Amino acid sequence: MRDGKKSVLVINGPNLNLLGTREPHIYGHESLADVEAAGKQQGNELNAHVDFFQSNWEGAIVDRIQEARTDGTDGIILNPGGFTHTSVAIRDALLGVDIPFIELHVSNIHAREEWRHHSYFQDKAKAIIVSISDSVCLVGELS
Ligand SMILES: O=C1C[C@@](O)(C(=O)O)C[C@@H](O)[C@@H]1O
């Protein structure tokens, strides 16, 4: 909680700073700034704090998750980018701080290359959100 409000931290991993110009047929035309502005507005509507963090560096993401333990973060929404399929370290950080998290993807990783189907986060996430043809699909189960 921060200032009496629920506090959500949105973390975007590598290459998501290129949203809008990066493979737009897969990731769409909205920039990261557009996505963050929409998230901020939704936060206001829900009377919640929303903070954003993006990094191309695995260790910087681990550091930010560790900071979340003491900065009042109640929940994390994470798009790990390419680290989805590789990062034991980010998974360990999330489990280490014991903050509930949702895994989010701009594309449908389950309908892409087979090696993208595996996620180091999916068994621990409260929910998994992927986007299918411009609509959003909840894949995981809310617990
Ligand atoms: O960088 C990304 C973006 C992604 O996480 C997505 O949002 O669809 C999917 C990953 O496989 C990919 O490496």
The ligand as an SDF file (V2000), in Angstrom:
LIG
                    3D

 13 13  0  0  0  0  0  0  0  0999 V2000
   10.0310  -10.0050  -26.2750 O   0  0  0  0  0  0  0  0  0  0  0  0
    9.0950  -10.8040  -26.3340 C   0  0  0  0  0  0  0  0  0  0  0  0
    7.7400  -10.3120  -26.1070 C   0  0  0  0  0  0  0  0  0  0  0  0
    6.7890  -11.3060  -25.4670 C   0  0  0  0  0  0  0  0  0  0  0  0
    7.0080  -11.3560  -24.0710 O   0  0  0  0  0  0  0  0  0  0  0  0
    5.3640  -10.7690  -25.6890 C   0  0  0  0  0  0  0  0  0  0  0  0
    4.9950   -9.8000  -25.0210 O   0  0  0  0  0  0  0  0  0  0  0  0
    4.6170  -11.2810  -26.5220 O   0  0  0  0  0  0  0  0  0  0  0  0
    6.9590  -12.7020  -26.0530 C   0  0  0  0  0  0  0  0  0  0  0  0
    8.4030  -13.1640  -25.9670 C   0  0  0  0  0  0  0  0  0  0  0  0
    8.5420  -14.4610  -26.5360 O   0  0  0  0  0  0  0  0  0  0  0  0
    9.3010  -12.2140  -26.7300 C   0  0  0  0  0  0  0  0  0  0  0  0
   10.6580  -12.6020  -26.6140 O   0  0  0  0  0  0  0  0  0  0  0  0
  1  2  2  0
  2  3  1  0
  2 12  1  0
  3  4  1  0
  4  5  1  0
  4  6  1  0
  4  9  1  0
  6  7  2  0
  6  8  1  0
  9 10  1  0
 10 11  1  0
 10 12  1  0
 12 13  1  0
M  END
$$$$
